Amino acid sequence: MRDDYLKAARAKIEDPNVLVNLVSRRVKQLKNGFKPLVESLERLDPEDIALREIMEDKIRYELYDPEEEHS
């Protein structure tokens, strides 16, 4: 995993637990054949692709709020 990508992604998502979960879910999708949302001239690992997608605001997340479900 590239440090520069990790630092840039952490600037977007400050909670390390959320970042790890988001990257791991996206890596599973990429390994299962989903197409990357970013282009690269170099060959990147799935983890680096996921971090770039976060850096470039190609993927987002929402935290679960149980109160919202009951509204």
C-alpha positions as CSV (number, residue, x, y, z in Angstrom):
1,M,0.0,0.0,0.0
2,R,1.4,3.4,-1.0
3,D,2.0,5.8,1.9
4,D,1.1,8.9,-0.2
5,Y,-2.3,7.4,-1.1
6,L,-3.0,6.4,2.5
7,K,-2.2,9.9,3.8
8,A,-4.4,11.5,1.2
9,A,-7.3,9.1,2.0
10,R,-6.9,9.7,5.7
11,A,-7.3,13.4,5.0
12,K,-10.7,12.5,3.6
13,I,-11.8,9.9,6.2
14,E,-10.2,10.7,9.6
15,D,-11.6,7.7,11.5
16,P,-9.1,4.8,10.8
17,N,-11.8,2.2,11.5
18,V,-14.1,3.6,8.9
19,L,-11.2,3.9,6.4
20,V,-10.1,0.3,7.0
21,N,-13.7,-1.0,6.5
22,L,-14.3,1.0,3.4
23,V,-11.1,0.0,1.8
24,S,-11.6,-3.7,2.7
25,R,-15.1,-3.8,1.3
26,R,-14.0,-2.1,-1.9
27,V,-11.0,-4.4,-2.3
28,K,-13.4,-7.4,-2.1
29,Q,-15.6,-5.8,-4.8
30,L,-12.5,-5.2,-7.1
31,K,-11.3,-8.8,-6.6
32,N,-14.8,-10.1,-7.5
33,G,-14.6,-8.3,-10.9
34,F,-16.0,-4.8,-10.2
35,K,-14.3,-2.2,-12.5
36,P,-12.1,0.4,-10.9
37,L,-13.6,3.9,-10.8
38,V,-10.2,5.5,-11.5
39,E,-7.7,5.1,-14.3
40,S,-4.0,4.6,-13.9
41,L,-1.1,4.3,-16.2
42,E,0.7,2.1,-13.6
43,R,-0.6,-1.3,-12.4
44,L,-2.0,-0.7,-8.9
45,D,-2.9,-3.2,-6.2
46,P,-6.6,-3.3,-5.3
47,E,-5.9,-1.6,-2.0
48,D,-4.2,1.3,-3.8
49,I,-7.1,1.5,-6.3
50,A,-9.6,1.8,-3.3
51,L,-7.5,4.5,-1.7
52,R,-7.4,6.5,-5.0
53,E,-11.1,6.2,-5.3
54,I,-11.5,7.6,-1.8
55,M,-9.0,10.4,-2.6
56,E,-10.8,11.4,-5.7
57,D,-14.3,11.2,-4.1
58,K,-15.4,8.4,-6.4
59,I,-16.8,6.4,-3.4
60,R,-18.5,7.6,-0.3
61,Y,-20.0,6.1,2.8
62,E,-22.8,6.8,5.3
63,L,-22.6,5.7,8.9
64,Y,-25.6,3.7,10.1
65,D,-28.0,5.6,12.4
66,P,-30.5,3.4,14.1
67,E,-32.6,6.4,15.0
68,E,-33.1,7.3,11.3
69,E,-34.5,3.8,10.6
70,H,-37.4,4.3,13.0
71,S,-38.4,7.7,11.7
